[in-house]
Amino acid sequence: MHHPALGQLVLAYSPVIDRNRGVIATRLTLSPLHPDAPLSAAGVLEAIGQAWPVGGSDLWLNVT
């Protein structure tokens, strides 16, 4: 998958674990490569929407 907005980000992910040690969501952390450059929030959400599977687990976005 190639989307222009993704080329402007550093992505990291981690599972979100509940008290019973089950995975309840995925936390996706987004950090801009160049903090001073404008970033299209709509473009980022579009790219994530295309990549995330329909019916997949919950996704928590963490934008830094």
DOTOR-49375 format. One record per residue: residue number from 1; x, y, z of N, C-alpha, C in turn. Coordinates in steps of 0.001 Angstrom, whole numbers. Example, Ala and Ser with C-alpha at 12.3 -4.5 7.8 and 13.67 -1.06 7.14 Angstrom:
2
+-------+---------+---------+---------+---------+---------+---------+---------+---------+---------+
! ketor !    n_c1 !    n_c2 !    n_c3 !   ca_c1 !   ca_c2 !   ca_c3 !    c_c1 !    c_c2 !    c_c3 !
+-------+---------+---------+---------+---------+---------+---------+---------+---------+---------+
!     1 !   13190 !   -5690 !    7800 !   12300 !   -4500 !    7800 !   13200 !   -3300 !    7800 !
!     2 !   12850 !   -2250 !    7080 !   13670 !   -1060 !    7140 !   12900 !      30 !    7870 !
+-------+---------+---------+---------+---------+---------+---------+---------+---------+---------+
***
This chain:
64
+-------+---------+---------+---------+---------+---------+---------+---------+---------+---------+
! ketor !    n_c1 !    n_c2 !    n_c3 !   ca_c1 !   ca_c2 !   ca_c3 !    c_c1 !    c_c2 !    c_c3 !
+-------+---------+---------+---------+---------+---------+---------+---------+---------+---------+
!     1 !     834 !   -1177 !       0 !       0 !       0 !       0 !     882 !    1244 !       0 !
!     2 !     538 !    2198 !    -833 !    1272 !    3458 !    -871 !     271 !    4600 !    -770 !
!     3 !     490 !    5465 !     182 !    -338 !    6655 !     345 !     594 !    7792 !     721 !
!     4 !     472 !    8962 !      85 !    1401 !   10067 !     347 !    1500 !   10458 !    1827 !
!     5 !     402 !   10382 !    2548 !     429 !   10789 !    3962 !    1317 !    9871 !    4798 !
!     6 !    1393 !    8590 !    4430 !    2190 !    7648 !    5213 !    3684 !    7908 !    5081 !
!     7 !    4108 !    8494 !    3987 !    5512 !    8824 !    3801 !    5992 !    9968 !    4670 !
!     8 !    5071 !   10621 !    5361 !    5409 !   11754 !    6224 !    5376 !   11386 !    7706 !
!     9 !    5200 !   10092 !    7997 !    5005 !    9659 !    9378 !    5979 !    8566 !    9784 !
!    10 !    6206 !    8502 !   11085 !    6822 !    7345 !   11704 !    5690 !    6648 !   12435 !
!    11 !    5523 !    5347 !   12179 !    4433 !    4581 !   12779 !    5008 !    3572 !   13765 !
!    12 !    4313 !    3411 !   14875 !    4646 !    2368 !   15842 !    3337 !    1772 !   16328 !
!    13 !    3365 !     507 !   16679 !    2134 !    -116 !   17162 !    2444 !   -1006 !   18359 !
!    14 !    1417 !   -1228 !   19162 !    1537 !   -2140 !   20294 !     149 !   -2652 !   20652 !
!    15 !      81 !   -3853 !   21216 !   -1219 !   -4361 !   21639 !   -1678 !   -3661 !   22920 !
!    16 !   -2979 !   -3549 !   23085 !   -3567 !   -3058 !   24329 !   -4097 !   -4297 !   25043 !
!    17 !   -3576 !   -4545 !   26233 !   -3863 !   -5764 !   26977 !   -4789 !   -5454 !   28147 !
!    18 !   -5816 !   -6302 !   28339 !   -6710 !   -6107 !   29480 !   -6183 !   -6864 !   30697 !
!    19 !   -6894 !   -6774 !   31803 !   -6422 !   -7390 !   33052 !   -6382 !   -8915 !   32985 !
!    20 !   -7073 !   -9505 !   32020 !   -7041 !  -10957 !   31845 !   -6008 !  -11392 !   30810 !
!    21 !   -5151 !  -10446 !   30437 !   -4071 !  -10664 !   29470 !   -4570 !  -10960 !   28066 !
!    22 !   -5745 !  -10447 !   27748 !   -6274 !  -10569 !   26398 !   -6035 !   -9282 !   25624 !
!    23 !   -5838 !   -9409 !   24340 !   -5654 !   -8229 !   23491 !   -7034 !   -7652 !   23184 !
!    24 !   -7228 !   -6374 !   23542 !   -8526 !   -5744 !   23309 !   -8476 !   -4698 !   22205 !
!    25 !   -7280 !   -4274 !   21824 !   -7147 !   -3246 !   20788 !   -5689 !   -3184 !   20343 !
!    26 !   -5463 !   -2400 !   19315 !   -4113 !   -2080 !   18858 !   -3922 !    -587 !   18977 !
!    27 !   -2839 !    -180 !   19623 !   -2498 !    1246 !   19732 !   -1532 !    1577 !   18601 !
!    28 !   -1909 !    2526 !   17775 !   -1078 !    2978 !   16664 !    -608 !    4393 !   16978 !
!    29 !     704 !    4544 !   17136 !    1284 !    5850 !   17435 !    1817 !    6457 !   16153 !
!    30 !    1416 !    7697 !   15891 !    1810 !    8419 !   14687 !    2654 !    9620 !   15084 !
!    31 !    3844 !    9721 !   14534 !    4719 !   10867 !   14780 !    5175 !   11409 !   13432 !
!    32 !    5077 !   12721 !   13236 !    5521 !   13287 !   11953 !    7040 !   13230 !   11814 !
!    33 !    7503 !   12940 !   10604 !    8944 !   12967 !   10340 !    9500 !   14376 !   10481 !
!    34 !    8715 !   15352 !   10054 !    9113 !   16760 !   10110 !    8014 !   17530 !   10830 !
!    35 !    8168 !   17764 !   12133 !    7098 !   18397 !   12923 !    6653 !   19765 !   12408 !
!    36 !    7516 !   20459 !   11685 !    7168 !   21794 !   11192 !    6385 !   21755 !    9871 !
!    37 !    6308 !   20592 !    9234 !    5600 !   20472 !    7956 !    4130 !   20147 !    8202 !
!    38 !    3230 !   20731 !    7399 !    1797 !   20422 !    7568 !    1509 !   18968 !    7202 !
!    39 !     560 !   18391 !    7900 !     181 !   17011 !    7666 !   -1334 !   16951 !    7502 !
!    40 !   -1796 !   16236 !    6525 !   -3223 !   16119 !    6258 !   -3838 !   15038 !    7144 !
!    41 !   -4617 !   15462 !    8136 !   -5295 !   14499 !    9013 !   -6254 !   13628 !    8205 !
!    42 !   -6949 !   14229 !    7250 !   -7878 !   13465 !    6411 !   -7122 !   12409 !    5604 !
!    43 !   -5955 !   12753 !    5103 !   -5153 !   11797 !    4344 !   -4672 !   10639 !    5202 !
!    44 !   -4284 !   10941 !    6428 !   -3837 !    9892 !    7344 !   -4995 !    8953 !    7669 !
!    45 !   -6156 !    9512 !    7980 !   -7316 !    8680 !    8297 !   -7756 !    7845 !    7100 !
!    46 !   -7655 !    8407 !    5912 !   -7995 !    7654 !    4701 !   -7057 !    6465 !    4525 !
!    47 !   -5754 !    6705 !    4718 !   -4771 !    5628 !    4559 !   -4996 !    4528 !    5590 !
!    48 !   -5273 !    4903 !    6825 !   -5524 !    3906 !    7869 !   -6803 !    3140 !    7557 !
!    49 !   -7820 !    3844 !    7095 !   -9073 !    3192 !    6743 !   -8919 !    2175 !    5631 !
!    50 !   -8020 !    2441 !    4694 !   -7774 !    1503 !    3598 !   -6986 !     280 !    4074 !
!    51 !   -6117 !     487 !    5057 !   -5237 !    -592 !    5502 !   -5845 !   -1451 !    6602 !
!    52 !   -6675 !    -867 !    7465 !   -7204 !   -1615 !    8600 !   -8314 !   -2549 !    8134 !
!    53 !   -8270 !   -3812 !    8555 !   -9268 !   -4765 !    8071 !  -10672 !   -4479 !    8607 !
!    54 !  -11659 !   -4684 !    7770 !  -13053 !   -4540 !    8185 !  -13330 !   -5602 !    9249 !
!    55 !  -13912 !   -5176 !   10358 !  -14196 !   -6112 !   11444 !  -12991 !   -6433 !   12302 !
!    56 !  -11871 !   -5733 !   12061 !  -10673 !   -5950 !   12865 !  -10870 !   -5447 !   14283 !
!    57 !   -9895 !   -5703 !   15134 !   -9992 !   -5252 !   16520 !  -10008 !   -3725 !   16572 !
!    58 !  -10360 !   -3204 !   17743 !  -10384 !   -1756 !   17922 !   -8995 !   -1172 !   17666 !
!    59 !   -8985 !      42 !   17192 !   -7733 !     755 !   16912 !   -7718 !    2039 !   17711 !
!    60 !   -6687 !    2216 !   18532 !   -6518 !    3438 !   19308 !   -5405 !    4238 !   18652 !
!    61 !   -5712 !    5457 !   18269 !   -4711 !    6325 !   17649 !   -4077 !    7226 !   18693 !
!    62 !   -2771 !    7309 !   18651 !   -1995 !    8166 !   19530 !   -1130 !    9042 !   18632 !
!    63 !   -1488 !   10318 !   18538 !    -762 !   11250 !   17676 !     157 !   12079 !   18546 !
!    64 !    1453 !   12064 !   18219 !    2418 !   12814 !   19029 !    2969 !   13981 !   18263 !
+-------+---------+---------+---------+---------+---------+---------+---------+---------+---------+
***
